[in-house]
């Protein structure tokens, strides 16, 4: 197996990991960042018109883009936003999980029902009619959207109407019936990176999640990156829960389980059955290649060392920096971005909308304090360059 196509809204981490693993990588991607293009043999840009919803993309268009490469692909891999991708008429094999399992984990309402049946700790979920008697505050989020950018806290039922008006004004086709309402819990966001085959699920790393960090974004629950590892007394419990859950779901390859570590212990938030945003920090902290292991997992193979506790050789952090308002990436801004250790590098002249990601900043060192200090200084430097122009 040599020629691999990755399809997703953002594919940089998977494409570059695959290139390092020795594959000929190709991509269909909405951003086509500079560093992704350097790793890919070829790439096609997916026009989203500001709407990151794969359901609005016709399979015929994808098929046309796939065929336009003129390459016999050994595998097609669905990435971010395309987890439930099915190409029944494709002449190339698609490495994806069982569609039934994918529908369970991709729809937050169905996933909540699954967790309820298994007894795994999770936030209580309410249906729309139950809101009249539900205890506020509640977390509200779209059933089929990721990244946390639309997540909000409701302190009363009346606030729901204002929340829906936001989607209407933004011309985002979401209805109240397409929302998930859960108990609002506080704690430390975390995740477990799992590699699995049909008969085994093993933890690669336990990570801290950076969510709604004020110096990275104005959005209170937006995904802002990861730090690997996270040191917590709950690490082993999270590891066991994640492995059992992934095994029960029958998922294969690289999967992430998101947790919130509360005062009462860890609760499961969601499962991401795809390459996760933590891919960079996991690879840097552990010295592994997740893309290569993902491909091996679909062949039924998993590394022997995965059966023990995760091993970390250093701390690694990735921080996603969002634009505070509409910005244009000028030459001055580009100099600031490439002067630091960055990933997801935009192009000069790119227009970055308010609350959209600009770039990612990377750091490795022997303590969390050191990596976060370097990250924050780099973000301040880049933001100054971006905001001056």
C-alpha positions as CSV (number, residue, x, y, z in Angstrom):
1,X,0.0,0.0,0.0
2,X,1.6,3.2,-1.1
3,X,-0.8,5.9,-2.5
4,X,-3.2,7.3,0.1
5,X,-5.8,10.0,-0.3
6,X,-7.1,11.8,2.8
7,X,-10.4,13.7,2.6
8,X,-11.2,16.2,5.3
9,X,-11.8,19.9,6.1
10,X,-8.3,20.0,7.7
11,X,-5.9,17.2,6.8
12,X,-2.5,18.7,7.5
13,X,-1.6,16.5,10.5
14,X,-2.6,13.3,8.8
15,X,-1.0,14.0,5.5
16,X,2.3,15.1,7.0
17,X,2.3,12.1,9.4
18,X,1.6,9.8,6.4
19,X,4.5,11.4,4.5
20,X,6.9,10.8,7.4
21,X,5.7,7.2,7.4
22,X,6.8,6.7,3.8
23,X,3.4,6.9,2.0
24,X,2.6,9.0,-1.1
25,X,0.1,11.3,0.3
26,X,-2.7,13.1,-1.5
27,X,-5.4,15.4,0.0
28,X,-8.8,17.0,-0.6
29,X,-8.8,19.8,2.0
30,X,-10.6,23.1,2.7
31,X,-7.5,25.0,3.7
32,X,-4.5,23.7,1.7
33,X,-2.1,25.1,4.3
34,X,1.5,25.6,3.1
35,X,2.9,22.8,5.3
36,X,0.2,20.4,4.1
37,X,1.1,21.1,0.5
38,X,4.8,20.5,1.2
39,X,3.9,17.0,2.6
40,X,1.4,16.1,-0.2
41,X,2.3,14.7,-3.6
42,X,-0.8,16.6,-4.8
43,X,-3.9,18.3,-3.2
44,X,-7.2,19.6,-4.3
45,X,-9.0,22.5,-2.5
46,X,-12.5,21.8,-1.2
47,X,-14.7,24.9,-1.6
48,X,-16.9,25.2,1.5
49,X,-18.2,28.8,1.1
50,X,-17.8,29.2,4.8
51,X,-19.9,26.1,5.7
52,X,-18.0,23.2,7.2
53,X,-20.7,20.6,6.8
54,X,-19.9,17.6,4.7
55,X,-23.6,16.7,4.3
56,X,-23.9,19.6,1.9
57,X,-21.1,18.2,-0.4
58,X,-22.4,16.1,-3.2
59,X,-20.7,12.6,-3.4
60,X,-20.6,13.1,-7.2
61,X,-18.4,16.2,-6.6
62,X,-16.0,14.2,-4.4
63,X,-15.9,11.4,-6.9
64,X,-15.0,13.9,-9.6
65,X,-12.2,15.4,-7.5
66,X,-10.9,12.0,-6.6
67,X,-10.7,10.9,-10.3
68,X,-9.1,14.2,-11.2
69,X,-5.8,13.2,-9.5
70,X,-5.3,10.5,-12.1
71,X,-3.9,8.2,-9.4
72,X,-4.7,4.6,-8.5
73,X,-5.2,5.0,-4.7
74,X,-4.5,2.1,-2.5
75,X,-6.7,3.7,0.2
76,X,-9.0,6.7,0.9
77,X,-9.1,7.8,4.5
78,X,-11.9,10.1,5.8
79,X,-10.6,12.8,8.1
80,X,-12.1,15.8,10.0
81,X,-15.7,16.5,9.1
82,X,-16.0,13.4,6.9
83,X,-16.0,10.7,9.6
84,X,-19.2,9.1,8.1
85,X,-18.0,9.4,4.5
86,X,-19.2,6.6,2.3
87,X,-18.3,6.3,-1.4
88,X,-20.2,3.2,-2.5
89,X,-19.3,3.7,-6.2
90,X,-15.6,4.3,-5.5
91,X,-13.2,2.0,-7.2
92,X,-10.8,2.6,-4.4
93,X,-11.0,1.1,-0.9
94,X,-12.2,3.5,1.8
95,X,-10.6,2.8,5.2
96,X,-13.5,3.7,7.5
97,X,-15.3,2.2,10.5
98,X,-18.6,0.4,10.5
99,X,-21.2,3.0,9.4
100,X,-23.6,2.0,12.2
101,X,-20.9,2.6,14.8
102,X,-20.0,5.9,13.1
103,X,-23.5,7.1,13.3
104,X,-23.7,6.4,17.0
105,X,-20.5,8.4,17.8
106,X,-21.0,11.2,15.3
107,X,-24.5,12.2,16.5
108,X,-24.2,13.5,20.0
109,X,-27.8,12.6,20.9
110,X,-27.4,9.0,19.9
111,X,-24.0,8.8,21.6
112,X,-25.6,10.1,24.9
113,X,-28.2,7.3,24.6
114,X,-25.4,4.8,24.1
115,X,-23.5,6.0,27.2
116,X,-26.7,5.9,29.3
117,X,-27.1,2.2,28.4
118,X,-23.5,1.3,29.3
119,X,-23.4,3.1,32.6
120,X,-20.3,5.0,31.7
121,X,-20.2,8.4,33.5
122,X,-21.4,11.2,31.2
123,X,-23.4,14.5,31.4
124,X,-27.1,13.9,31.6
125,X,-28.8,14.7,28.3
126,X,-32.3,16.2,28.0
127,X,-34.7,16.1,25.1
128,X,-36.4,19.3,23.9
129,X,-39.7,18.7,25.7
130,X,-37.8,17.9,28.9
131,X,-36.2,21.4,29.0
132,X,-39.3,22.8,30.8
133,X,-38.3,20.9,34.0
134,X,-34.5,20.7,33.4
135,X,-32.1,22.2,35.9
136,X,-30.3,25.1,34.5
137,X,-27.5,26.0,33.5
138,X,-27.3,23.6,30.6
139,X,-24.8,23.1,27.8
140,X,-26.3,23.4,24.4
141,X,-24.5,22.3,21.2
142,X,-25.4,21.1,17.7
143,X,-25.8,17.3,17.5
144,X,-23.5,17.0,14.5
145,X,-20.8,19.6,14.8
146,X,-17.3,19.6,16.2
147,X,-14.7,21.9,17.5
148,X,-16.9,23.5,20.2
149,X,-17.3,26.8,18.3
150,X,-21.1,26.7,18.6
151,X,-21.2,25.4,22.2
152,X,-22.9,27.7,24.7
153,X,-24.2,27.7,28.3
154,X,-28.0,28.4,28.7
155,X,-29.0,29.9,32.0
156,X,-32.7,29.9,31.2
157,X,-35.1,28.5,28.6
158,X,-35.6,32.0,27.2
159,X,-32.0,32.2,26.1
160,X,-32.5,29.3,23.7
161,X,-34.4,31.6,21.2
162,X,-31.5,34.0,21.1
163,X,-29.1,31.1,20.5
164,X,-31.2,30.0,17.5
165,X,-31.4,33.5,16.1
166,X,-27.6,33.5,16.0
167,X,-27.7,30.5,13.5
168,X,-30.5,32.1,11.5
169,X,-28.5,35.3,11.1
170,X,-25.4,33.4,10.2
171,X,-27.5,31.4,7.6
172,X,-26.5,28.1,9.3
173,X,-29.3,25.6,8.8
174,X,-29.8,24.3,12.4
175,X,-33.1,23.8,14.3
176,X,-33.8,23.3,18.0
177,X,-34.5,19.7,17.2
178,X,-30.9,19.4,16.0
179,X,-29.4,20.5,19.3
180,X,-28.1,18.5,22.3
181,X,-28.9,19.8,25.8
182,X,-26.8,18.5,28.7
183,X,-26.0,19.2,32.3
184,X,-23.3,22.0,32.4
185,X,-20.3,20.5,34.2
186,X,-17.0,22.2,35.0
187,X,-13.6,20.6,35.2
188,X,-10.4,20.0,33.2
189,X,-10.9,19.0,29.5
190,X,-8.8,15.9,28.6
191,X,-8.7,13.2,26.0
192,X,-7.4,9.6,25.5
193,X,-5.8,8.7,22.2
194,X,-6.5,5.0,21.4
195,X,-5.3,2.7,18.7
196,X,-7.5,-0.4,18.1
197,X,-8.1,-3.4,16.0
198,X,-11.1,-5.8,15.9
199,X,-9.9,-7.6,19.1
200,X,-7.8,-5.0,21.0
201,X,-7.9,-1.4,22.1
202,X,-4.8,0.2,23.5
203,X,-4.0,3.7,24.8
204,X,-1.3,5.7,23.1
205,X,-1.5,8.8,25.2
206,X,-3.6,10.7,27.8
207,X,-3.8,14.4,26.9
208,X,-4.9,17.8,28.2
209,X,-7.3,19.7,26.0
210,X,-7.0,23.5,25.6
211,X,-10.6,24.8,25.4
212,X,-11.7,28.4,25.2
213,X,-8.3,29.8,26.2
214,X,-8.8,33.6,26.3
215,X,-5.5,34.5,24.7
216,X,-6.2,32.1,21.9
217,X,-9.9,32.7,21.1
218,X,-12.9,34.7,22.1
219,X,-15.1,31.7,21.8
220,X,-15.7,30.2,25.3
221,X,-15.7,26.5,24.3
222,X,-13.6,26.5,21.1
223,X,-11.0,23.8,20.7
224,X,-7.6,25.5,21.1
225,X,-5.2,22.5,21.1
226,X,-3.6,20.0,23.4
227,X,-0.8,19.3,25.8
228,X,0.6,15.8,26.0
229,X,0.8,14.2,28.6
230,X,-1.6,15.3,31.3
231,X,-0.6,14.4,34.8
232,X,-3.7,13.3,36.7
233,X,-4.6,10.6,39.2
234,X,-7.4,9.7,36.9
235,X,-5.2,8.8,34.0
236,X,-5.5,5.1,34.4
237,X,-9.2,5.2,35.0
238,X,-9.7,7.2,31.8
239,X,-7.4,4.8,29.9
240,X,-9.5,1.8,31.0
241,X,-12.8,3.6,30.2
242,X,-11.6,4.7,26.8
243,X,-10.3,1.3,25.8
244,X,-13.5,-0.5,26.9
245,X,-15.7,2.0,25.1
246,X,-13.7,1.8,21.8
247,X,-13.7,-2.0,22.0
248,X,-17.5,-2.1,22.6
249,X,-18.1,0.2,19.7
250,X,-15.9,-2.0,17.4
251,X,-13.9,1.0,16.1
252,X,-10.6,0.5,14.3
253,X,-7.6,2.7,13.9
254,X,-6.8,6.0,15.6
255,X,-9.7,7.2,17.9
256,X,-10.0,9.8,20.6
257,X,-12.2,9.8,23.6
258,X,-12.9,13.3,25.1
259,X,-13.3,13.6,28.9
260,X,-14.0,16.2,31.4
261,X,-12.3,15.6,34.7
262,X,-14.7,16.9,37.3
263,X,-14.5,17.0,41.1
264,X,-16.3,13.6,41.1
265,X,-14.0,12.1,38.5
266,X,-13.8,11.8,34.7
267,X,-16.9,11.8,32.6
268,X,-17.0,11.0,28.9
269,X,-18.0,13.8,26.5
270,X,-17.6,12.3,23.0
271,X,-15.7,10.0,20.7
272,X,-13.8,11.2,17.6
273,X,-13.4,8.2,15.3
274,X,-10.8,9.9,13.1
275,X,-7.3,11.5,13.4
276,X,-7.6,13.9,16.2
277,X,-6.3,17.4,16.8
278,X,-4.0,15.9,19.4
279,X,-2.1,14.0,16.7
280,X,0.8,16.5,16.7
281,X,1.4,16.5,20.5
282,X,0.9,12.7,20.8
283,X,3.5,12.0,18.1
284,X,6.0,14.6,19.5
285,X,5.5,13.4,23.1
286,X,5.7,9.7,22.5
287,X,7.9,9.5,19.4
288,X,5.4,7.4,17.5
289,X,3.9,7.8,14.0
290,X,0.1,7.6,14.4
291,X,-0.6,7.4,10.6
292,X,1.6,4.3,10.2
293,X,0.0,2.7,13.2
294,X,-3.5,3.6,11.9
295,X,-2.8,1.8,8.6
296,X,-1.4,-1.2,10.5
297,X,-4.5,-1.4,12.7
298,X,-6.7,-1.8,9.6
299,X,-4.5,-4.8,8.8
300,X,-5.2,-6.2,12.2
301,X,-1.8,-5.3,13.7
302,X,-1.0,-3.3,16.8
303,X,2.4,-2.6,18.5
304,X,3.2,-4.9,21.4
305,X,4.3,-1.9,23.6
306,X,0.7,-0.5,23.3
307,X,-0.5,-3.2,25.8
308,X,1.3,-1.4,28.7
309,X,1.1,2.1,30.1
310,X,1.8,5.0,27.7
311,X,5.4,6.2,27.5
312,X,6.3,9.9,27.1
313,X,9.7,11.1,26.3
314,X,8.8,14.8,26.6
315,X,6.0,17.3,26.9
316,X,4.5,18.7,23.7
317,X,1.9,21.4,23.2
318,X,-0.1,22.7,20.2
319,X,-2.1,25.8,20.5
320,X,-4.6,27.0,17.8
321,X,-4.6,30.7,17.5
322,X,-7.9,32.3,16.3
323,X,-8.3,35.8,14.7
324,X,-9.8,38.4,17.0
325,X,-11.4,40.1,14.0
326,X,-11.2,39.8,10.2
327,X,-7.6,39.8,9.2
328,X,-5.5,39.6,6.0
329,X,-2.3,37.6,6.2
330,X,0.3,40.1,4.9
331,X,4.0,39.6,4.3
332,X,4.7,41.1,7.7
333,X,2.3,38.6,9.4
334,X,3.8,35.7,7.4
335,X,7.3,36.7,8.7
336,X,6.0,36.4,12.2
337,X,4.3,33.0,11.6
338,X,7.3,31.4,10.0
339,X,9.7,32.8,12.6
340,X,8.1,30.6,15.2
341,X,7.6,26.8,15.4
342,X,4.2,26.7,13.7
343,X,1.9,24.3,11.8
344,X,-1.2,24.9,9.7
345,X,0.6,27.8,8.0
346,X,-1.7,30.0,5.9
347,X,-0.7,31.7,2.6
348,X,0.1,35.3,2.2
349,X,-3.0,37.2,1.2
350,X,-5.4,34.7,2.9
351,X,-8.4,36.4,4.5
352,X,-9.0,35.0,8.0
353,X,-12.5,35.7,9.3
354,X,-13.3,36.7,12.9
355,X,-13.1,33.7,15.2
356,X,-11.4,31.6,12.5
357,X,-8.1,29.8,13.1
358,X,-5.0,31.6,11.9
359,X,-2.2,29.1,12.6
360,X,-1.0,26.5,15.2
361,X,1.9,27.1,17.5
362,X,4.0,24.1,18.6
363,X,6.4,23.6,21.5
364,X,8.3,20.7,23.1
365,X,10.2,20.7,26.4
366,X,10.7,18.8,29.7
367,X,7.8,20.5,31.6
368,X,4.3,21.7,31.0
369,X,5.2,25.1,32.3
370,X,8.0,25.5,29.8
371,X,6.0,24.5,26.7
372,X,3.1,26.7,27.7
373,X,5.3,29.7,28.4
374,X,6.9,29.3,24.9
375,X,3.5,28.9,23.3
376,X,2.1,32.0,24.9
377,X,5.1,34.2,23.9
378,X,5.0,32.9,20.3
379,X,1.2,33.6,20.1
380,X,1.7,37.1,21.4
381,X,4.5,37.7,18.9
382,X,2.4,36.4,15.9
383,X,-0.7,38.3,17.0
384,X,1.2,41.5,17.2
385,X,2.5,41.1,13.7
386,X,-1.0,40.1,12.4
387,X,-2.8,43.0,14.1
388,X,-0.3,45.7,13.1
389,X,-1.1,45.4,9.4
